[in-house]
Amino acid sequence: MAASSGYPALAELQGSDFLSSADITADQTRQLLRLAADLKAERTTIHLGGRCLGLIFSKASTRTRVSFTVAMARLGGQTIDLNPQVSQVGRGEPVADTARVLSRYVDALAIRTFAQEELAEYAHWASIPVINALTDLEHPCQALADYLTLQEAFNDLPGLTMAYVGDGNNVAHSLMLCGALLGVNVRIGCPKGFEPSAAVLEQARSLAAGHCQIEVLHDPVATVRGAHGLYTDVWASMGQEQEQQAREEAFAGWCLSEDLVAEADGRAIVLHCLPAHRGEEISAGAMEGSSSRVFDQAENRLHAQQALLAALLAN
């Protein structure tokens, strides 16, 4: 697929893990987005010949679960849901044992869990590709869909600015890393005390050196001014529900509203990885307005993951 179809950098990804946005090169990231666009427009077709993807999801999911399942189906493969609640995974079987057994049954694993360390342990013991379907540290598949959506709106990504307002969480981390690879300026705007990981910020700035800027700001207007992509996420991620009230108080004034949209570039698009709480992190007007690409972004999870699976699994 990759070498013969004009995606030479993707040939190197066959059999690899995808645990972080930084696990792949700038060229591979760009070619994944191009392959996703070609698959979406039906300019190319890839068939995986009955390969099987296993899903291990310890966190609730709608878009990630469905988009991976449909992506495999469109590639001629199938998906098996290894729900921890109905398998030995949820009864304390060691990851080392689970990973080695599942490597004999399926061709790849997409894992959605809490600790990045657990994901890394699966990758260590598995002899098949392991994909990060979300951890507390990163959400790299989401970032691929996000930048595919920005690319659809502006064609060329280098030099654009992605402005994220909200908690410096896993989504913010992957936005920084993936943006740095693609030459997109990324601004993370958040209240003090809710900054992204210092280690991830340093890693993103190292990747961005010389071709784009990665910034952390503490003013929502300064964050979005002149930006091309306006992005937010829930203020309390999965596992932080008990902090909801405290976070609502801390994030007062940080709602992505029509007023903030007006501060951005006139062509700016509004993004949200969903599920959204209208009236909290995003206003109903921004969510449903003419600048919103939220549902295109959700659809692009399917196309980006289809491209990723093709790169990891195709002969």
N, C-alpha and C positions, 0 to 999 in steps of 0.2 A: 504493500500500500504506500508507505511513506516515500521511499526513494523514487519509485516509479511514477508517482503522482504529483511530484513537485513539492514535497515536504521533507527534504533530505534530513533536516535536523531531528525530525520525529522518529526516524529509524533507530536512533540511539536510545530512545525511551522504552523500546520493547523489553518487557520483563522487569521494568524498574518499579520502585515504590514512588508514591506521590504523597508525602507526609506534610509538606510545606510548600508555599508558593516559591520559596527560594531553592527548592530541590531541582528546578529545571532552569535552563539558561534563558537569556533574553530572546535568542533566535527560536528556541523551542516554544516559548510563550507566544511569540508572534505567529509562529506557524500553527500552533493549536487554535488560536483565534481565527486564522484564515481557514483552517480545515472546518472549524465549527460553522463559519459563515457559508462555506461551500456545501456542507451537509444540510444546513437550514434551507438554502436556496435550491437544493436537489441538483447541484452541479456535479456532485460526485456520490458514489455509492460504495459502501464498504460492507463486506459480509464476513462475520467472524466464525461461521461454520459450526454453530451449536455450542460455542463456549458458554461457560456458566459463571455468573457473578454471585458471590455470597454477601449478604447484608447482615452485619452485626450492629444493631442500633440500641445502645443503652439509654439514649435520649429520644424524646418524642420527635416525630418528623412527618411532614406532609410533602413538601416540595422535593426534598432530597430523596426520600424513599421512592416517590412516584417517578421522578425524573430519571433516576438510575435504572429503574425497572423498564421504563419505556425506551430509554436509550439502548439498553441491551437487546430489547425486542426488535428495534429498528435495525440493529446490526446483525440480526439473525441468531442472537444468543438468547439465553434465559437467565432468570434471577431466582435465587432461593433465599427466603427471609429466615435468617437464623435468630429469631427472637430470643433474647436471653431468658425470658420468662418461661419458655417452653422447650428449652434445650439445656444441656449440661453446662453451658456457658454461665447460666445464672445460678448454678449450684456449687460454684467454687472450683470447677476444674481449672487447673493451671493453664495460663495463656500458652506456655510452651507446648503443652499437650494438644490443646485445641488448635493452635496454629499449624502444627505439623500434621494433624489428622485432616484438617480442612484442606490443606495443600494437596492431599491425595484425591479430593473430591471435586473441588471447584478450581477455576482458572484465575480468579482474583477475589479479593475481599475489599469491600467498602465498609469502613468502621466509623461509627458515630458514638463518641464516648466523652468522658470528662477529661481525664488526664492525658496529655500528650505522651507521657511516659508509657502508658498502657499501649498506645498506638505503636510507639517505637518498639515495644517488646513483641507485639504481633509481627512487625516487620522483620525483627531479628530472627524469629523462629520459623516464619513462613518461607516457603520456597517459591511463592507466587507473588504477584504485585499486590501491595497493600495501599489503599487509597484513604486519605483523610476526608471523611464525610462530615466532619466537624469535631473539634475538641475545644476545650476551654482556651487553648492558646491560639488556634488558627482555624480559618474556614477557607481553604485555598480553592475549592471548587466554586464557591460563591464568587470569589474575586475574578475568576475566569469569566463567569457570566456577566459580572459588573462591567468589566472592561470591553467585553464583546458588545454590550449595550451602548457604551460610550462611543465605541468605534463605529457602530451603525449610525449614530447621530452626527459624527464629525469626520468620518472617514480615516483621518490620520490622527494617531494618538500622541506622538511626541510633541511636547510643548503645551498640551492641555493641562488644566488644573482640576483635580478632584477634591472637593471639599466635603469632609465628613464631620457632622456635628452630633455629639453624644458621648457615650461611654467609650473609653479607649479599650475596647474588648477584642475578641478573636477576629471579628469582621474588620475592625480597624487595622489589626496587625497584618492580615493578608492583603488588604488594600494598599498598605505602605510597601510591602515587599513586592507585590506584583506590579504596582505602579512604578516602582523604582526600576524594575527590569524593562518596562515599556517606555520609559522616558516621560512619564506623566508626573507633574508636580502634585504632591499629595499634602493637603492640610488637614490635620486632625484638630478639631476644636472641641474642648471639653472644659468643665469646671475643674478648678484645682483639686487635686486628690483623685481624679479619675483619668489620669494620663495613661497612654499605652505603656506596655513594658519597655523599660529603658534598654534592655538587651535587644529587643526586636527593633526599636527605633534606631539604635546604633547599627544594626545589621542592614536595615533599609537605607540608611544614609550612606553606608559603605557601597551598597549596590548602585545607588543613585549618583555617586560622586562624579561630577563633571558634566552630567547631562540632564539632571532635574533636581528639584528641591523637595525634601521631606520636612515638614514643619509641624510643631505642636503649639497651638494658640489657645488663649483663654477668653476670647471674645467672639461671640457667634457672628457678628457683622463682619469683623475683620477676616474671619475664616471663610466666609462665602463670597466676599467682594470680588467680582470679576471672574468667578469660577465657572467652569463649563459643566461639571457634574456636581449636584448637591445630594448628599447621601445622609441617611440617618438609620438608626436601629433602635430597638427597644432599650429603655434605660436599665431594666433589670433582666439579664439573660437567664436562661434555664439554670436552675440551681440557686438563683439569687432572689427568688420570689419573696422571701421574708424581709428583704431590704427595700421592697417596692415603695413604701411610704417615705422612708428616709431619702431614697433616690429621687423621688418626685420633688421633694423640697430642695435637694441639692441642684437639680437640673431646671429649676424655675427660670424661665427666660431663654431656654435652649430649644424650644419647639421649632422645628423646620416649618415656618409659616409662609404665607404669601409675601409678607414684608421682607423676610430673608431672601426669598426667591427674587424679589425685585432688586436686590443688591448684587445679584450675580450677572454674568454675561447674558445678554438678551436672548441668546440661543440655548441657554442652560437647560439641562434635563434634571428631573427630580427622580431619585432612586431610593428604594427601601427594600431590604432583603426579606421582609415579611416573616411572621405575622406582624401587622401594624396596629398600634393603639391610636386611633384618630383622636386628636385633642390632647395627646400627651407629647410624644416625640415628634409627631407630624400633624399638621392641621388637615382637616378634611379638604379644604380648598387646595392645598399643595398636593395632596394625595390624588385628587380627582381632576386637577387642573390640566390645561393643555400642554404644560411642560412635563407632566408625569410620564415616565416610561417604566413604571413599577411592574406592570404586568408583562411588558416585553422582556424586562429583566428576569422575571420569574420563568418565562418560557425559555429564555436563553440558558437556564440551568440544564435543560434537556440537551441542547445542541453542544454546549461546551463539554458536558460530561460524555456525550457520544463521541466527540473528537478525542477526549482523553482516553476513553476505553479503547478506541480504535488504535491509538498510538501505543498503548501498553500491551495490547493483546494480538494485534494483527501480525501475520507472518511477513 
